[in-house]
Amino acid sequence: MRIFHIHSGSVQELAELPTQMPAQGFVWIACARPAFQARLAEIQASLQALVGLQLVDLHVSDLLNAQLPSHYDYTSQYDLLVFRRLATAQGGGPEAEAGQPGDAASPLRRAGPPVLRRIDTSPVGFAVFDQLLLTVHPTDCAVRDAYAARLLAATPAPASEGRSSPVPGARRPTSPADLMLRVVNLMVDGYLDLRRELTRQLDHWQTELLKPRARYVNWSSLLEARLALHKLDEICEDQRTAVQDWIDALETWALPDTPAGLRELDLLKVRSRDVLEHIERVVHHVRRLEQSTETAVQMHFSVQSNRTNDIMRTLTALTAVFLPLNLIAGIFGMNFEFIPLIHKANGFWWAMGSMAFIAVALVLVFWRKRYLARTSR
């Protein structure tokens, strides 16, 4: 568990849960799901001391559920957002904590390229109070640690300028909701990175599928890719719905009385719409990849079908060439005593010449009609 006190002047990491709310800024309590379950009573008591209320039991169950899809819920005192992040490549996500099938252990069992194993997700829960943010992460949540390091590395902004320092990572969140959106935005960036990797992998498969003489196609990996893309589409749809519900809830917030408060609310709305736009980009790209994969498969079978048609057309033309030759050979092979040319010394050569002439004439005719020509590729 990591606890931070964030205010305009600095960011401090606390060693233990505070007993009272600081006069300035807000508190961020970030804990792993097993720690949240083990120290639930202590965390609930700390929430009671800091904000005067505790989490609802159903929301506690949601935060402990490692299989929960992305969704948004609220009470009159706090908002709850569950957002599924990409599991790490090591696969040490929520499966280890929950012991349930289909969690972090699934990347280890999944076949196919490593990029597909990353399309395993685990939920991160955000409980947003007025002056406190409680986040429940998987055990190995790199997003939390990365953003915590960014906060601790931030330098104070010059007081004379009245704005954040231009140093990357120095701009601090102004409220628990702002911090939640920044962390969610980092998670969405992980999906954008995965999108590029998936594009490269599928481009390689499409190139292999469209080779007309390709005799081996890794159909199991391709099937895994299609299933993974479909799963990613569903995940992103849930994410989009959750963020859209959050944006709708923002519209119902009471307008602050001060210009600074109004600006802060407007920035929250802008950042929320930015996160939603990033998710929609991922959804759009995933659907395009699905269509591209399906199109590549159909084109592969079309190429193979055309190749088969070329072969059958060539065989049919060759059969048509030898058919009259077989007819002539069959006629002269009859057991009749009187057959023209059969008792003449040059009869054999006349028959062979006729057969050769017919064969050459048919080959020329078929070649002119392109029955023996190879389809251009």
N, C-alpha and C positions, 0 to 999 in steps of 0.2 A: 504494500500500500504506500502511495506517495501523496503527500498533502502539500499544497502550495497556497501561499497568500499573495494575491496579485492585486496591485494597485498602480496608480499612475507613476509613482516614483521608482518602484523596484518590484522584483519578484523574489520571494523567500520560500524556500522549502522547509517545512516544519517537520520535526521529528515525531510528533504524535498529534492526535486529534485535538484541536483547540476546544477550550471549555466555553468560550464566548466569542461572538462575532466581532472581528476587528472594526475599528471606527471607520476606516477607509478601505476601499476596494472590496474584493470578494474572495471566497475560499474555493479551491478546487480539490476535491477528494477523488483520487484515481486509484482504484483497487482492482486486482484480478478477481475473477469470478469465484475461485476457491476461497480467497481471503474474505470476500464479501459474505460468503456463506458461513465461514467460520466465525467471523466477527460481526455478524448481523446485529446482535443485541447491542454491542458497543457502538456500532454506527448509528443505529436507531436512536440510542440515548444521546449521541453527539448531535444528531439532527434536531432532536427535541430541544437541546440546550442552545443550539445556534440559531435555528429558524422558528422554533416553537411548534413544530409538528414532525410527524414521522411519515415514512412511506406507507402507502396502502398495501395491504397484504397481497392483492392481486398484482400490483406492480413489482413487488419483491419477487413473486413467482416469475414474472416476465424477465426480470433482470437475471434470474438464476437459470432460465431456460436457454440451453445452448442450441436449440433447434428453432427458436422463434424467428419468423420472418420480420423484415423491416416494417415498422408501423409507428404510428403516433397516437398518443393518448394524453389526457390532461385532467387536472383537478382544478379547484378554485385557487389552490396555493402553489402548484408547480406543474410543469409540463414534463412528459416522458416521451423520449424518442429512442427507438431501437433501430440501429442501422447496421447492416451486415457488411463487414469488411472482408477483403481477400485474406485467406489463410496464407501463412508463410510456406515456403517451399519445403521446409523441414517437416511440416505436418504436425507440429506440436501445439495445435490450437486447442479448441474446446473439447476435443474428443477425450484428451487425457484427463480433463477436469470432470467431464460429465459422464464418461464411460458409456456413451450412447453410440449406436451405429450411425454412420454417415457424417461424423464430425471430422476432427482433424486427422483421424487415422485413415480416412478414405483416400487422401492423396497417395499414401503408401501402397494401397491395394490397386489403384487405378493404373491401367496400362496406357501406352501411348507416349507422346512427347511430353517433356517436363512442363511446357506451357499450359497443357491441359490440366495437369495436376494442380495448378494454381487456382483453377476455377472451383475452389472449395472455400466456403465462406463461414464466418462465425459472427454472431451478433455482438455489438457494442451498445450498451445501454447508457442513456443520458437522462438524468433527473435534474431539471433546470429550475432552481429557485431564484428568488430575487437577488440574493447575495451569495449564493452557493451553487456549485455545480458538482454533482456526484456522477462519476462515470464508472461503469463496470465493464472490464475488458477481459478478453482471453488471457491466458497466462503469458503468452509470448507477444503481446501487442507492441509491435515496433512503432506504430503511429503515436501511441502515448509517449513512449520514451523519446522519440524524435522531437515531438512538439515540446515536451518538457525541457529537453536540452536547448531548444531554440529560445524558450522563455528565459531560462537561466542565463543564456549568453547575451540576452538583450542588454543594451546600454541605455541609460536614461536619455531622454530627448532634451535638447537645450530648452531651458525655461523661456528664453527670450523669443524663441520661434513659435512656441505654443503648438508644436506638431511633433509627430513621431520622428525618430531618427531614420535617415535613409539607409542605415545599415541593414542588410537582409536579416530577417528574423527579429528585428528590434521592435517592431510595432506590436504593442501589447493589446490584448482584447480588453474592451471596456466594460464587459458584463459577462455573466455566465452564459447567456444565449450567444453572444459573440464568440466566446471561446468554443462552445459546442459546434458552431458553424465552421470555424476554422479547422477543428479536428475532423469533422465530416468531409470538408473539402480535401484534406490530405488523403482520406480514404478513397474519395472519388478519383483523385489523381492516380492512385494505384490501378484503378480500372482503366484509366486512359493509357497507362503504360502497357497493361495487359492487352489492350486493343491493338497496339502496334505489333506486339509479338504474335498475336493471333493472325494478323494480316500477313506477316511474313511467312508463317507456317502454312496458311491456306494458299498463298500464292505459289509456294513450292509444290503443294499437292495438286493444284490446278495445272501447273506446268507438266507434272508427271501424268495426270489424267488425260491431257490433250495430246500426248504423244501417240501417234496412230499405231506404232509397233510396240507399245508398252505391253509387256506380258504379265507384269506383276504390279498390283496396286494394293497398298496396305489398307484394305477395307476396314479392318478392325479399328485402326487409328482414325480413319475418316468417320466411322460411325461414332467413335468417342468424341470427335470434334463436333459433329452435329448435335449430339446429346448435350455436350458441354455448352455449346452456343445457346441451345434452347433453355438450359438451366440458367445461364447468365442473363438471358432475356427476361425470364421470370423474376430473377433477383433484382434486376434493375427496375423492372416495373413496380415491384414492391417499394423499392427505394424512392422512386419518383412519387408514388402515392403518398408515402410518409412525409416527404419534404413538402409536397403540395398541401397536405393537411396542416403542416406547421405554418406555411405561408398564409393559409386561410385563417389560422388562429391568430397570427400577428395582426391581421386586419381588424380583429375584435378588441385588441388591446386599447386601453384608455390612452388618449393623447396626453403626453407630458405637458406640464405647465411652462417649462423653461425651453428656450431655444436649443440649449445643449441636449436636453432630453429628446426633443423632436428630431434633432440631427442624428442622435444615436439610434432612434427607432427607424429612421429612414435608412441608415446604414445597415441595420439588421435586415430590412426588407430587401435592399439591394444585394447583400451577401447571400441571402436565402435564394433569391432568384438566380444568382450566379451559380450556386450549387445545383439548383434544379436544371439550369441550362447545361451544365457539365454532364449531369446524369442523362439528360435527353440526348446529348451527343453520343454517349456510350450506347444507349438503346438504339438509336438510329444506325450506328455503325454495326452493332451486333446483328440487327435484322438484315442489313445489307450483306454481311458476311454469310448469314444463313442462306440468303437467296443466291449469293455467289457460289457457295458450296453446292447447293442443289443444281444450279445451272451447270457447274463443272461436271457433276456426275452425269447429267443428262447429255451433255456434249460428249463425254467420254463414250457413252453407249451409242451415241449417234455416229461417232468416228468408227467405233468397232463395227457397227452395223453397215456403214458404207464400205469398210474394208471387206467384210464378209460378202457384200453384194458384188464388189469388184471380183472377188475370187470366184463366186458362183457364175458371174457373167462370163468370165474367161473360160471356165470349165464347160459352160453351155456352148460357147462358140467353138471350142475344140471338139466337143461331141458332135456338133453340127457339121464340122469339117470331115470327120471320119465316118459319118453316117452314110453318105453315098458310096464311100469306098467299101464299107462293109456290105452294102447292097450289091455292088459289082462283084465282090469276092464271093458273096453268097450265090449269085446267079451262075457264075462260072464253076461253082462247086457242086452244081446239081448233077445227079446221076442220069442224065439223058445222053443218048448216043449222038444225036444231031444237035449241036450247039454251034452257032457261028464262031469262027476263028479258033475253035478248040482243036481242030486237026491241022491247022496251018503252022508252019515253022515259026513265023513271026507273030503269031497270035498272042503269045505271052507279053511281048513288048508293046503290042497295040493296047492291051488291057492295062499294063503298067503306065504307059504314057497317058492314057485317058484318065486313070486314077490320079496321076500326078497333076495333070492339067486341072481337073476338077478341084483338087485340094488347094492348089495355088490360087485359083480363081476365087474360091470361097474365103481363103485367108485375106486376099486383097479386098474383097467386098466387106468382110467384117472389120478389117483394119480401117477402111475408109469410113465406116459407120461408127468407129471407135468402140467396137465391142471388145477389142483386144487391147485398147489403150488403158494405161494406168491413170486413175483419177489424180488430178494435180493437187498437191498439198502445199 
